[in-house]
Amino acid sequence: MLPAALARKLTKATVLTIAHAAIKAGRTVSVRLRLNTAGRRLAKAHKSFHVRLLLSAHDASNKISSHSYAVTLKRASKHRR
C-alpha cells in the first residue's frame, strides 16, 4: 500500500511495479522487479524504456523521505546463466 502523499504524486503516472526491500543504512542491494501488465507490455514492445523510479524510505523515528531518479529499464536476456 502506498502512503497517501505518495499516491497523490502518482495521479498522472502509470505504475509499472511496486517493490519492497529492507536495506540497512550504507548498504546497496539489487532488487528484481516484477512488472505488472502495463510494464510487461512496454518491455515486450521495446528493448529498453525510460522510467522514473520513486523511492521512499523511513528511518527509526518513522520519518519518511522520498527521492526520484530517471532510469532506463532493459529487457532481461532470454538466456540466463
mmCIF file of the N, C-alpha and C atoms, coordinates in Angstrom:
data_MODEL
# 
_entry.id   MODEL 
# 
loop_
_atom_site.group_PDB 
_atom_site.id 
_atom_site.type_symbol 
_atom_site.label_atom_id 
_atom_site.label_alt_id 
_atom_site.label_comp_id 
_atom_site.label_asym_id 
_atom_site.label_entity_id 
_atom_site.label_seq_id 
_atom_site.pdbx_PDB_ins_code 
_atom_site.Cartn_x 
_atom_site.Cartn_y 
_atom_site.Cartn_z 
_atom_site.occupancy 
_atom_site.B_iso_or_equiv 
_atom_site.pdbx_formal_charge 
_atom_site.auth_seq_id 
_atom_site.auth_comp_id 
_atom_site.auth_asym_id 
_atom_site.auth_atom_id 
_atom_site.pdbx_PDB_model_num 
ATOM 1   N N  . MET A 1 1  ? 0.846  -1.184  0.000   1.00 0.00 ? 1  MET A N  1 
ATOM 2   C CA . MET A 1 1  ? 0.000  0.000   0.000   1.00 0.00 ? 1  MET A CA 1 
ATOM 3   C C  . MET A 1 1  ? 0.883  1.236   0.000   1.00 0.00 ? 1  MET A C  1 
ATOM 4   N N  . LEU A 1 2  ? 0.579  2.183   -0.873  1.00 0.00 ? 2  LEU A N  1 
ATOM 5   C CA . LEU A 1 2  ? 1.353  3.410   -0.957  1.00 0.00 ? 2  LEU A CA 1 
ATOM 6   C C  . LEU A 1 2  ? 0.871  4.418   0.067   1.00 0.00 ? 2  LEU A C  1 
ATOM 7   N N  . PRO A 1 3  ? 1.791  5.185   0.655   1.00 0.00 ? 3  PRO A N  1 
ATOM 8   C CA . PRO A 1 3  ? 1.366  6.264   1.540   1.00 0.00 ? 3  PRO A CA 1 
ATOM 9   C C  . PRO A 1 3  ? 0.519  7.262   0.754   1.00 0.00 ? 3  PRO A C  1 
ATOM 10  N N  . ALA A 1 4  ? -0.422 7.919   1.407   1.00 0.00 ? 4  ALA A N  1 
ATOM 11  C CA . ALA A 1 4  ? -1.347 8.829   0.734   1.00 0.00 ? 4  ALA A CA 1 
ATOM 12  C C  . ALA A 1 4  ? -0.612 9.945   -0.010  1.00 0.00 ? 4  ALA A C  1 
ATOM 13  N N  . ALA A 1 5  ? 0.423  10.525  0.593   1.00 0.00 ? 5  ALA A N  1 
ATOM 14  C CA . ALA A 1 5  ? 1.168  11.605  -0.063  1.00 0.00 ? 5  ALA A CA 1 
ATOM 15  C C  . ALA A 1 5  ? 1.831  11.105  -1.344  1.00 0.00 ? 5  ALA A C  1 
ATOM 16  N N  . LEU A 1 6  ? 2.345  9.897   -1.316  1.00 0.00 ? 6  LEU A N  1 
ATOM 17  C CA . LEU A 1 6  ? 2.981  9.317   -2.484  1.00 0.00 ? 6  LEU A CA 1 
ATOM 18  C C  . LEU A 1 6  ? 1.942  9.008   -3.559  1.00 0.00 ? 6  LEU A C  1 
ATOM 19  N N  . ALA A 1 7  ? 0.805  8.497   -3.170  1.00 0.00 ? 7  ALA A N  1 
ATOM 20  C CA . ALA A 1 7  ? -0.256 8.182   -4.126  1.00 0.00 ? 7  ALA A CA 1 
ATOM 21  C C  . ALA A 1 7  ? -0.725 9.438   -4.850  1.00 0.00 ? 7  ALA A C  1 
ATOM 22  N N  . ARG A 1 8  ? -0.786 10.581  -4.163  1.00 0.00 ? 8  ARG A N  1 
ATOM 23  C CA . ARG A 1 8  ? -1.191 11.827  -4.808  1.00 0.00 ? 8  ARG A CA 1 
ATOM 24  C C  . ARG A 1 8  ? -0.191 12.242  -5.879  1.00 0.00 ? 8  ARG A C  1 
ATOM 25  N N  . LYS A 1 9  ? 1.097  11.991  -5.667  1.00 0.00 ? 9  LYS A N  1 
ATOM 26  C CA . LYS A 1 9  ? 2.123  12.336  -6.644  1.00 0.00 ? 9  LYS A CA 1 
ATOM 27  C C  . LYS A 1 9  ? 2.001  11.490  -7.905  1.00 0.00 ? 9  LYS A C  1 
ATOM 28  N N  . LEU A 1 10 ? 1.405  10.316  -7.798  1.00 0.00 ? 10 LEU A N  1 
ATOM 29  C CA . LEU A 1 10 ? 1.346  9.385   -8.919  1.00 0.00 ? 10 LEU A CA 1 
ATOM 30  C C  . LEU A 1 10 ? 0.062  9.496   -9.739  1.00 0.00 ? 10 LEU A C  1 
ATOM 31  N N  . THR A 1 11 ? -0.738 10.525  -9.537  1.00 0.00 ? 11 THR A N  1 
ATOM 32  C CA . THR A 1 11 ? -2.017 10.602  -10.226 1.00 0.00 ? 11 THR A CA 1 
ATOM 33  C C  . THR A 1 11 ? -1.873 10.678  -11.736 1.00 0.00 ? 11 THR A C  1 
ATOM 34  N N  . LYS A 1 12 ? -0.767 11.233  -12.255 1.00 0.00 ? 12 LYS A N  1 
ATOM 35  C CA . LYS A 1 12 ? -0.568 11.347  -13.691 1.00 0.00 ? 12 LYS A CA 1 
ATOM 36  C C  . LYS A 1 12 ? 0.411  10.303  -14.210 1.00 0.00 ? 12 LYS A C  1 
ATOM 37  N N  . ALA A 1 13 ? 0.768  9.334   -13.409 1.00 0.00 ? 13 ALA A N  1 
ATOM 38  C CA . ALA A 1 13 ? 1.759  8.332   -13.793 1.00 0.00 ? 13 ALA A CA 1 
ATOM 39  C C  . ALA A 1 13 ? 1.101  6.976   -13.989 1.00 0.00 ? 13 ALA A C  1 
ATOM 40  N N  . THR A 1 14 ? 1.768  6.125   -14.731 1.00 0.00 ? 14 THR A N  1 
ATOM 41  C CA . THR A 1 14 ? 1.362  4.739   -14.858 1.00 0.00 ? 14 THR A CA 1 
ATOM 42  C C  . THR A 1 14 ? 2.295  3.922   -13.985 1.00 0.00 ? 14 THR A C  1 
ATOM 43  N N  . VAL A 1 15 ? 1.767  3.271   -12.983 1.00 0.00 ? 15 VAL A N  1 
ATOM 44  C CA . VAL A 1 15 ? 2.582  2.458   -12.082 1.00 0.00 ? 15 VAL A CA 1 
ATOM 45  C C  . VAL A 1 15 ? 2.883  1.141   -12.786 1.00 0.00 ? 15 VAL A C  1 
ATOM 46  N N  . LEU A 1 16 ? 4.179  0.816   -12.902 1.00 0.00 ? 16 LEU A N  1 
ATOM 47  C CA . LEU A 1 16 ? 4.593  -0.409  -13.565 1.00 0.00 ? 16 LEU A CA 1 
ATOM 48  C C  . LEU A 1 16 ? 4.883  -1.532  -12.589 1.00 0.00 ? 16 LEU A C  1 
ATOM 49  N N  . THR A 1 17 ? 5.277  -1.182  -11.381 1.00 0.00 ? 17 THR A N  1 
ATOM 50  C CA . THR A 1 17 ? 5.552  -2.182  -10.361 1.00 0.00 ? 17 THR A CA 1 
ATOM 51  C C  . THR A 1 17 ? 5.685  -1.495  -9.006  1.00 0.00 ? 17 THR A C  1 
ATOM 52  N N  . ILE A 1 18 ? 5.504  -2.247  -7.974  1.00 0.00 ? 18 ILE A N  1 
ATOM 53  C CA . ILE A 1 18 ? 5.760  -1.786  -6.615  1.00 0.00 ? 18 ILE A CA 1 
ATOM 54  C C  . ILE A 1 18 ? 6.577  -2.883  -5.944  1.00 0.00 ? 18 ILE A C  1 
ATOM 55  N N  . ALA A 1 19 ? 7.697  -2.512  -5.366  1.00 0.00 ? 19 ALA A N  1 
ATOM 56  C CA . ALA A 1 19 ? 8.557  -3.488  -4.707  1.00 0.00 ? 19 ALA A CA 1 
ATOM 57  C C  . ALA A 1 19 ? 8.926  -2.971  -3.329  1.00 0.00 ? 19 ALA A C  1 
ATOM 58  N N  . HIS A 1 20 ? 9.153  -3.877  -2.413  1.00 0.00 ? 20 HIS A N  1 
ATOM 59  C CA . HIS A 1 20 ? 9.546  -3.535  -1.055  1.00 0.00 ? 20 HIS A CA 1 
ATOM 60  C C  . HIS A 1 20 ? 10.838 -4.269  -0.736  1.00 0.00 ? 20 HIS A C  1 
ATOM 61  N N  . ALA A 1 21 ? 11.755 -3.589  -0.078  1.00 0.00 ? 21 ALA A N  1 
ATOM 62  C CA . ALA A 1 21 ? 13.005 -4.218  0.332   1.00 0.00 ? 21 ALA A CA 1 
ATOM 63  C C  . ALA A 1 21 ? 13.489 -3.557  1.615   1.00 0.00 ? 21 ALA A C  1 
ATOM 64  N N  . ALA A 1 22 ? 14.030 -4.340  2.500   1.00 0.00 ? 22 ALA A N  1 
ATOM 65  C CA . ALA A 1 22 ? 14.638 -3.807  3.719   1.00 0.00 ? 22 ALA A CA 1 
ATOM 66  C C  . ALA A 1 22 ? 16.134 -3.677  3.457   1.00 0.00 ? 22 ALA A C  1 
ATOM 67  N N  . ILE A 1 23 ? 16.636 -2.459  3.555   1.00 0.00 ? 23 ILE A N  1 
ATOM 68  C CA . ILE A 1 23 ? 18.041 -2.188  3.267   1.00 0.00 ? 23 ILE A CA 1 
ATOM 69  C C  . ILE A 1 23 ? 18.641 -1.463  4.465   1.00 0.00 ? 23 ILE A C  1 
ATOM 70  N N  . LYS A 1 24 ? 19.731 -1.986  4.981   1.00 0.00 ? 24 LYS A N  1 
ATOM 71  C CA . LYS A 1 24 ? 20.406 -1.328  6.099   1.00 0.00 ? 24 LYS A CA 1 
ATOM 72  C C  . LYS A 1 24 ? 21.128 -0.089  5.603   1.00 0.00 ? 24 LYS A C  1 
ATOM 73  N N  . ALA A 1 25 ? 21.247 0.904   6.465   1.00 0.00 ? 25 ALA A N  1 
ATOM 74  C CA . ALA A 1 25 ? 21.903 2.164   6.122   1.00 0.00 ? 25 ALA A CA 1 
ATOM 75  C C  . ALA A 1 25 ? 23.315 1.907   5.609   1.00 0.00 ? 25 ALA A C  1 
ATOM 76  N N  . GLY A 1 26 ? 23.681 2.587   4.527   1.00 0.00 ? 26 GLY A N  1 
ATOM 77  C CA . GLY A 1 26 ? 25.013 2.465   3.968   1.00 0.00 ? 26 GLY A CA 1 
ATOM 78  C C  . GLY A 1 26 ? 25.208 1.270   3.063   1.00 0.00 ? 26 GLY A C  1 
ATOM 79  N N  . ARG A 1 27 ? 24.196 0.463   2.861   1.00 0.00 ? 27 ARG A N  1 
ATOM 80  C CA . ARG A 1 27 ? 24.294 -0.736  2.023   1.00 0.00 ? 27 ARG A CA 1 
ATOM 81  C C  . ARG A 1 27 ? 23.622 -0.498  0.679   1.00 0.00 ? 27 ARG A C  1 
ATOM 82  N N  . THR A 1 28 ? 23.973 -1.318  -0.293  1.00 0.00 ? 28 THR A N  1 
ATOM 83  C CA . THR A 1 28 ? 23.281 -1.316  -1.577  1.00 0.00 ? 28 THR A CA 1 
ATOM 84  C C  . THR A 1 28 ? 22.773 -2.719  -1.844  1.00 0.00 ? 28 THR A C  1 
ATOM 85  N N  . VAL A 1 29 ? 21.686 -2.810  -2.552  1.00 0.00 ? 29 VAL A N  1 
ATOM 86  C CA . VAL A 1 29 ? 21.125 -4.106  -2.912  1.00 0.00 ? 29 VAL A CA 1 
ATOM 87  C C  . VAL A 1 29 ? 20.597 -4.036  -4.342  1.00 0.00 ? 29 VAL A C  1 
ATOM 88  N N  . SER A 1 30 ? 20.501 -5.171  -4.972  1.00 0.00 ? 30 SER A N  1 
ATOM 89  C CA . SER A 1 30 ? 19.832 -5.283  -6.263  1.00 0.00 ? 30 SER A CA 1 
ATOM 90  C C  . SER A 1 30 ? 18.427 -5.795  -5.999  1.00 0.00 ? 30 SER A C  1 
ATOM 91  N N  . VAL A 1 31 ? 17.472 -5.204  -6.661  1.00 0.00 ? 31 VAL A N  1 
ATOM 92  C CA . VAL A 1 31 ? 16.082 -5.599  -6.476  1.00 0.00 ? 31 VAL A CA 1 
ATOM 93  C C  . VAL A 1 31 ? 15.528 -6.036  -7.822  1.00 0.00 ? 31 VAL A C  1 
ATOM 94  N N  . ARG A 1 32 ? 14.999 -7.240  -7.890  1.00 0.00 ? 32 ARG A N  1 
ATOM 95  C CA . ARG A 1 32 ? 14.380 -7.728  -9.108  1.00 0.00 ? 32 ARG A CA 1 
ATOM 96  C C  . ARG A 1 32 ? 12.934 -7.243  -9.119  1.00 0.00 ? 32 ARG A C  1 
ATOM 97  N N  . LEU A 1 33 ? 12.556 -6.586  -10.188 1.00 0.00 ? 33 LEU A N  1 
ATOM 98  C CA . LEU A 1 33 ? 11.204 -6.040  -10.295 1.00 0.00 ? 33 LEU A CA 1 
ATOM 99  C C  . LEU A 1 33 ? 10.314 -6.977  -11.084 1.00 0.00 ? 33 LEU A C  1 
ATOM 100 N N  . ARG A 1 34 ? 9.123  -7.181  -10.596 1.00 0.00 ? 34 ARG A N  1 
ATOM 101 C CA . ARG A 1 34 ? 8.123  -7.950  -11.313 1.00 0.00 ? 34 ARG A CA 1 
ATOM 102 C C  . ARG A 1 34 ? 7.120  -6.944  -11.862 1.00 0.00 ? 34 ARG A C  1 
ATOM 103 N N  . LEU A 1 35 ? 7.167  -6.738  -13.181 1.00 0.00 ? 35 LEU A N  1 
ATOM 104 C CA . LEU A 1 35 ? 6.314  -5.735  -13.797 1.00 0.00 ? 35 LEU A CA 1 
ATOM 105 C C  . LEU A 1 35 ? 4.865  -6.183  -13.860 1.00 0.00 ? 35 LEU A C  1 
ATOM 106 N N  . ASN A 1 36 ? 3.959  -5.214  -13.759 1.00 0.00 ? 36 ASN A N  1 
ATOM 107 C CA . ASN A 1 36 ? 2.543  -5.519  -13.938 1.00 0.00 ? 36 ASN A CA 1 
ATOM 108 C C  . ASN A 1 36 ? 2.252  -5.596  -15.434 1.00 0.00 ? 36 ASN A C  1 
ATOM 109 N N  . THR A 1 37 ? 0.997  -5.722  -15.809 1.00 0.00 ? 37 THR A N  1 
ATOM 110 C CA . THR A 1 37 ? 0.614  -5.888  -17.211 1.00 0.00 ? 37 THR A CA 1 
ATOM 111 C C  . THR A 1 37 ? 1.102  -4.731  -18.076 1.00 0.00 ? 37 THR A C  1 
ATOM 112 N N  . ALA A 1 38 ? 0.951  -3.499  -17.607 1.00 0.00 ? 38 ALA A N  1 
ATOM 113 C CA . ALA A 1 38 ? 1.398  -2.336  -18.377 1.00 0.00 ? 38 ALA A CA 1 
ATOM 114 C C  . ALA A 1 38 ? 2.909  -2.365  -18.572 1.00 0.00 ? 38 ALA A C  1 
ATOM 115 N N  . GLY A 1 39 ? 3.647  -2.732  -17.547 1.00 0.00 ? 39 GLY A N  1 
ATOM 116 C CA . GLY A 1 39 ? 5.095  -2.813  -17.643 1.00 0.00 ? 39 GLY A CA 1 
ATOM 117 C C  . GLY A 1 39 ? 5.550  -3.913  -18.584 1.00 0.00 ? 39 GLY A C  1 
ATOM 118 N N  . ARG A 1 40 ? 4.894  -5.069  -18.528 1.00 0.00 ? 40 ARG A N  1 
ATOM 119 C CA . ARG A 1 40 ? 5.237  -6.173  -19.426 1.00 0.00 ? 40 ARG A CA 1 
ATOM 120 C C  . ARG A 1 40 ? 4.940  -5.806  -20.872 1.00 0.00 ? 40 ARG A C  1 
ATOM 121 N N  . ARG A 1 41 ? 3.868  -5.065  -21.096 1.00 0.00 ? 41 ARG A N  1 
ATOM 122 C CA . ARG A 1 41 ? 3.519  -4.618  -22.439 1.00 0.00 ? 41 ARG A CA 1 
ATOM 123 C C  . ARG A 1 41 ? 4.619  -3.695  -22.989 1.00 0.00 ? 41 ARG A C  1 
ATOM 124 N N  . LEU A 1 42 ? 5.113  -2.765  -22.167 1.00 0.00 ? 42 LEU A N  1 
ATOM 125 C CA . LEU A 1 42 ? 6.203  -1.887  -22.585 1.00 0.00 ? 42 LEU A CA 1 
ATOM 126 C C  . LEU A 1 42 ? 7.478  -2.678  -22.867 1.00 0.00 ? 42 LEU A C  1 
ATOM 127 N N  . ALA A 1 43 ? 7.809  -3.621  -22.005 1.00 0.00 ? 43 ALA A N  1 
ATOM 128 C CA . ALA A 1 43 ? 9.024  -4.415  -22.176 1.00 0.00 ? 43 ALA A CA 1 
ATOM 129 C C  . ALA A 1 43 ? 8.954  -5.266  -23.436 1.00 0.00 ? 43 ALA A C  1 
ATOM 130 N N  . LYS A 1 44 ? 7.773  -5.750  -23.753 1.00 0.00 ? 44 LYS A N  1 
ATOM 131 C CA . LYS A 1 44 ? 7.604  -6.570  -24.959 1.00 0.00 ? 44 LYS A CA 1 
ATOM 132 C C  . LYS A 1 44 ? 7.757  -5.712  -26.214 1.00 0.00 ? 44 LYS A C  1 
ATOM 133 N N  . ALA A 1 45 ? 7.293  -4.467  -26.155 1.00 0.00 ? 45 ALA A N  1 
ATOM 134 C CA . ALA A 1 45 ? 7.317  -3.593  -27.328 1.00 0.00 ? 45 ALA A CA 1 
ATOM 135 C C  . ALA A 1 45 ? 8.677  -2.917  -27.536 1.00 0.00 ? 45 ALA A C  1 
ATOM 136 N N  . HIS A 1 46 ? 9.484  -2.794  -26.485 1.00 0.00 ? 46 HIS A N  1 
ATOM 137 C CA . HIS A 1 46 ? 10.745 -2.056  -26.576 1.00 0.00 ? 46 HIS A CA 1 
ATOM 138 C C  . HIS A 1 46 ? 11.862 -2.831  -25.886 1.00 0.00 ? 46 HIS A C  1 
ATOM 139 N N  . LYS A 1 47 ? 13.066 -2.766  -26.434 1.00 0.00 ? 47 LYS A N  1 
ATOM 140 C CA . LYS A 1 47 ? 14.213 -3.410  -25.782 1.00 0.00 ? 47 LYS A CA 1 
ATOM 141 C C  . LYS A 1 47 ? 14.568 -2.692  -24.492 1.00 0.00 ? 47 LYS A C  1 
ATOM 142 N N  . SER A 1 48 ? 14.367 -1.379  -24.473 1.00 0.00 ? 48 SER A N  1 
ATOM 143 C CA . SER A 1 48 ? 14.595 -0.604  -23.261 1.00 0.00 ? 48 SER A CA 1 
ATOM 144 C C  . SER A 1 48 ? 13.635 0.578   -23.263 1.00 0.00 ? 48 SER A C  1 
ATOM 145 N N  . PHE A 1 49 ? 13.347 1.102   -22.088 1.00 0.00 ? 49 PHE A N  1 
ATOM 146 C CA . PHE A 1 49 ? 12.476 2.269   -21.984 1.00 0.00 ? 49 PHE A CA 1 
ATOM 147 C C  . PHE A 1 49 ? 12.829 3.034   -20.720 1.00 0.00 ? 49 PHE A C  1 
ATOM 148 N N  . HIS A 1 50 ? 12.588 4.341   -20.778 1.00 0.00 ? 50 HIS A N  1 
ATOM 149 C CA . HIS A 1 50 ? 12.933 5.234   -19.678 1.00 0.00 ? 50 HIS A CA 1 
ATOM 150 C C  . HIS A 1 50 ? 11.762 5.341   -18.706 1.00 0.00 ? 50 HIS A C  1 
ATOM 151 N N  . VAL A 1 51 ? 12.085 5.279   -17.433 1.00 0.00 ? 51 VAL A N  1 
ATOM 152 C CA . VAL A 1 51 ? 11.061 5.392   -16.392 1.00 0.00 ? 51 VAL A CA 1 
ATOM 153 C C  . VAL A 1 51 ? 11.573 6.305   -15.280 1.00 0.00 ? 51 VAL A C  1 
ATOM 154 N N  . ARG A 1 52 ? 10.693 6.714   -14.431 1.00 0.00 ? 52 ARG A N  1 
ATOM 155 C CA . ARG A 1 52 ? 11.061 7.489   -13.245 1.00 0.00 ? 52 ARG A CA 1 
ATOM 156 C C  . ARG A 1 52 ? 10.887 6.544   -12.064 1.00 0.00 ? 52 ARG A C  1 
ATOM 157 N N  . LEU A 1 53 ? 11.960 6.337   -11.329 1.00 0.00 ? 53 LEU A N  1 
ATOM 158 C CA . LEU A 1 53 ? 11.974 5.473   -10.154 1.00 0.00 ? 53 LEU A CA 1 
ATOM 159 C C  . LEU A 1 53 ? 11.735 6.342   -8.934  1.00 0.00 ? 53 LEU A C  1 
ATOM 160 N N  . LEU A 1 54 ? 10.715 6.042   -8.182  1.00 0.00 ? 54 LEU A N  1 
ATOM 161 C CA . LEU A 1 54 ? 10.389 6.800   -6.983  1.00 0.00 ? 54 LEU A CA 1 
ATOM 162 C C  . LEU A 1 54 ? 10.625 5.913   -5.773  1.00 0.00 ? 54 LEU A C  1 
ATOM 163 N N  . LEU A 1 55 ? 11.557 6.338   -4.927  1.00 0.00 ? 55 LEU A N  1 
ATOM 164 C CA . LEU A 1 55 ? 11.900 5.584   -3.722  1.00 0.00 ? 55 LEU A CA 1 
ATOM 165 C C  . LEU A 1 55 ? 11.433 6.344   -2.499  1.00 0.00 ? 55 LEU A C  1 
ATOM 166 N N  . SER A 1 56 ? 10.910 5.633   -1.545  1.00 0.00 ? 56 SER A N  1 
ATOM 167 C CA . SER A 1 56 ? 10.601 6.262   -0.263  1.00 0.00 ? 56 SER A CA 1 
ATOM 168 C C  . SER A 1 56 ? 11.197 5.395   0.833   1.00 0.00 ? 56 SER A C  1 
ATOM 169 N N  . ALA A 1 57 ? 11.687 6.053   1.855   1.00 0.00 ? 57 ALA A N  1 
ATOM 170 C CA . ALA A 1 57 ? 12.342 5.343   2.951   1.00 0.00 ? 57 ALA A CA 1 
ATOM 171 C C  . ALA A 1 57 ? 11.903 5.953   4.267   1.00 0.00 ? 57 ALA A C  1 
ATOM 172 N N  . HIS A 1 58 ? 11.959 5.146   5.302   1.00 0.00 ? 58 HIS A N  1 
ATOM 173 C CA . HIS A 1 58 ? 11.688 5.693   6.633   1.00 0.00 ? 58 HIS A CA 1 
ATOM 174 C C  . HIS A 1 58 ? 12.794 5.248   7.580   1.00 0.00 ? 58 HIS A C  1 
ATOM 175 N N  . ASP A 1 59 ? 13.101 6.119   8.524   1.00 0.00 ? 59 ASP A N  1 
ATOM 176 C CA . ASP A 1 59 ? 14.159 5.819   9.478   1.00 0.00 ? 59 ASP A CA 1 
ATOM 177 C C  . ASP A 1 59 ? 13.552 5.292   10.771  1.00 0.00 ? 59 ASP A C  1 
ATOM 178 N N  . ALA A 1 60 ? 14.388 5.118   11.774  1.00 0.00 ? 60 ALA A N  1 
ATOM 179 C CA . ALA A 1 60 ? 13.935 4.546   13.045  1.00 0.00 ? 60 ALA A CA 1 
ATOM 180 C C  . ALA A 1 60 ? 12.853 5.389   13.715  1.00 0.00 ? 60 ALA A C  1 
ATOM 181 N N  . SER A 1 61 ? 12.866 6.702   13.482  1.00 0.00 ? 61 SER A N  1 
ATOM 182 C CA . SER A 1 61 ? 11.838 7.568   14.076  1.00 0.00 ? 61 SER A CA 1 
ATOM 183 C C  . SER A 1 61 ? 10.601 7.673   13.174  1.00 0.00 ? 61 SER A C  1 
ATOM 184 N N  . ASN A 1 62 ? 10.567 6.858   12.102  1.00 0.00 ? 62 ASN A N  1 
ATOM 185 C CA . ASN A 1 62 ? 9.457  6.783   11.156  1.00 0.00 ? 62 ASN A CA 1 
ATOM 186 C C  . ASN A 1 62 ? 9.326  8.040   10.295  1.00 0.00 ? 62 ASN A C  1 
ATOM 187 N N  . LYS A 1 63 ? 10.410 8.814   10.172  1.00 0.00 ? 63 LYS A N  1 
ATOM 188 C CA . LYS A 1 63 ? 10.430 9.963   9.267   1.00 0.00 ? 63 LYS A CA 1 
ATOM 189 C C  . LYS A 1 63 ? 10.568 9.436   7.847   1.00 0.00 ? 63 LYS A C  1 
ATOM 190 N N  . ILE A 1 64 ? 9.685  9.862   6.941   1.00 0.00 ? 64 ILE A N  1 
ATOM 191 C CA . ILE A 1 64 ? 9.684  9.368   5.568   1.00 0.00 ? 64 ILE A CA 1 
ATOM 192 C C  . ILE A 1 64 ? 10.355 10.384  4.656   1.00 0.00 ? 64 ILE A C  1 
ATOM 193 N N  . SER A 1 65 ? 11.237 9.900   3.806   1.00 0.00 ? 65 SER A N  1 
ATOM 194 C CA . SER A 1 65 ? 11.848 10.748  2.781   1.00 0.00 ? 65 SER A CA 1 
ATOM 195 C C  . SER A 1 65 ? 11.671 10.056  1.430   1.00 0.00 ? 65 SER A C  1 
ATOM 196 N N  . SER A 1 66 ? 11.487 10.849  0.382   1.00 0.00 ? 66 SER A N  1 
ATOM 197 C CA . SER A 1 66 ? 11.289 10.321  -0.963  1.00 0.00 ? 66 SER A CA 1 
ATOM 198 C C  . SER A 1 66 ? 12.325 10.903  -1.909  1.00 0.00 ? 66 SER A C  1 
ATOM 199 N N  . HIS A 1 67 ? 12.732 10.092  -2.870  1.00 0.00 ? 67 HIS A N  1 
ATOM 200 C CA . HIS A 1 67 ? 13.696 10.507  -3.885  1.00 0.00 ? 67 HIS A CA 1 
ATOM 201 C C  . HIS A 1 67 ? 13.232 9.959   -5.227  1.00 0.00 ? 67 HIS A C  1 
ATOM 202 N N  . SER A 1 68 ? 13.475 10.700  -6.275  1.00 0.00 ? 68 SER A N  1 
ATOM 203 C CA . SER A 1 68 ? 13.072 10.313  -7.612  1.00 0.00 ? 68 SER A CA 1 
ATOM 204 C C  . SER A 1 68 ? 14.296 10.263  -8.514  1.00 0.00 ? 68 SER A C  1 
ATOM 205 N N  . TYR A 1 69 ? 14.391 9.226   -9.351  1.00 0.00 ? 69 TYR A N  1 
ATOM 206 C CA . TYR A 1 69 ? 15.526 9.052   -10.250 1.00 0.00 ? 69 TYR A CA 1 
ATOM 207 C C  . TYR A 1 69 ? 15.025 8.655   -11.626 1.00 0.00 ? 69 TYR A C  1 
ATOM 208 N N  . ALA A 1 70 ? 15.676 9.164   -12.675 1.00 0.00 ? 70 ALA A N  1 
ATOM 209 C CA . ALA A 1 70 ? 15.393 8.723   -14.040 1.00 0.00 ? 70 ALA A CA 1 
ATOM 210 C C  . ALA A 1 70 ? 16.283 7.517   -14.316 1.00 0.00 ? 70 ALA A C  1 
ATOM 211 N N  . VAL A 1 71 ? 15.689 6.415   -14.731 1.00 0.00 ? 71 VAL A N  1 
ATOM 212 C CA . VAL A 1 71 ? 16.454 5.198   -15.021 1.00 0.00 ? 71 VAL A CA 1 
ATOM 213 C C  . VAL A 1 71 ? 15.962 4.603   -16.334 1.00 0.00 ? 71 VAL A C  1 
ATOM 214 N N  . THR A 1 72 ? 16.760 3.726   -16.900 1.00 0.00 ? 72 THR A N  1 
ATOM 215 C CA . THR A 1 72 ? 16.377 3.005   -18.103 1.00 0.00 ? 72 THR A CA 1 
ATOM 216 C C  . THR A 1 72 ? 16.219 1.536   -17.751 1.00 0.00 ? 72 THR A C  1 
ATOM 217 N N  . LEU A 1 73 ? 15.062 0.972   -18.068 1.00 0.00 ? 73 LEU A N  1 
ATOM 218 C CA . LEU A 1 73 ? 14.838 -0.458  -17.860 1.00 0.00 ? 73 LEU A CA 1 
ATOM 219 C C  . LEU A 1 73 ? 15.113 -1.176  -19.167 1.00 0.00 ? 73 LEU A C  1 
ATOM 220 N N  . LYS A 1 74 ? 15.782 -2.316  -19.077 1.00 0.00 ? 74 LYS A N  1 
ATOM 221 C CA . LYS A 1 74 ? 16.082 -3.125  -20.250 1.00 0.00 ? 74 LYS A CA 1 
ATOM 222 C C  . LYS A 1 74 ? 15.486 -4.506  -20.053 1.00 0.00 ? 74 LYS A C  1 
ATOM 223 N N  . ARG A 1 75 ? 15.053 -5.097  -21.155 1.00 0.00 ? 75 ARG A N  1 
ATOM 224 C CA . ARG A 1 75 ? 14.543 -6.461  -21.088 1.00 0.00 ? 75 ARG A CA 1 
ATOM 225 C C  . ARG A 1 75 ? 15.641 -7.400  -20.621 1.00 0.00 ? 75 ARG A C  1 
ATOM 226 N N  . ALA A 1 76 ? 15.259 -8.365  -19.844 1.00 0.00 ? 76 ALA A N  1 
ATOM 227 C CA . ALA A 1 76 ? 16.223 -9.380  -19.406 1.00 0.00 ? 76 ALA A CA 1 
ATOM 228 C C  . ALA A 1 76 ? 16.578 -10.267 -20.581 1.00 0.00 ? 76 ALA A C  1 
ATOM 229 N N  . SER A 1 77 ? 17.791 -10.747 -20.576 1.00 0.00 ? 77 SER A N  1 
ATOM 230 C CA . SER A 1 77 ? 18.226 -11.662 -21.611 1.00 0.00 ? 77 SER A CA 1 
ATOM 231 C C  . SER A 1 77 ? 17.416 -12.955 -21.524 1.00 0.00 ? 77 SER A C  1 
ATOM 232 N N  . LYS A 1 78 ? 17.091 -13.530 -22.653 1.00 0.00 ? 78 LYS A N  1 
ATOM 233 C CA . LYS A 1 78 ? 16.334 -14.790 -22.657 1.00 0.00 ? 78 LYS A CA 1 
ATOM 234 C C  . LYS A 1 78 ? 17.202 -15.959 -22.226 1.00 0.00 ? 78 LYS A C  1 
ATOM 235 N N  . HIS A 1 79 ? 18.507 -15.787 -22.336 1.00 0.00 ? 79 HIS A N  1 
ATOM 236 C CA . HIS A 1 79 ? 19.443 -16.852 -21.983 1.00 0.00 ? 79 HIS A CA 1 
ATOM 237 C C  . HIS A 1 79 ? 20.055 -16.537 -20.635 1.00 0.00 ? 79 HIS A C  1 
ATOM 238 N N  . ARG A 1 80 ? 19.523 -17.111 -19.578 1.00 0.00 ? 80 ARG A N  1 
ATOM 239 C CA . ARG A 1 80 ? 20.068 -16.902 -18.227 1.00 0.00 ? 80 ARG A CA 1 
ATOM 240 C C  . ARG A 1 80 ? 21.123 -17.930 -17.941 1.00 0.00 ? 80 ARG A C  1 
ATOM 241 N N  . ARG A 1 81 ? 22.152 -17.504 -17.252 1.00 0.00 ? 81 ARG A N  1 
ATOM 242 C CA . ARG A 1 81 ? 23.240 -18.437 -16.901 1.00 0.00 ? 81 ARG A CA 1 
ATOM 243 C C  . ARG A 1 81 ? 23.197 -18.740 -15.444 1.00 0.00 ? 81 ARG A C  1 
# 
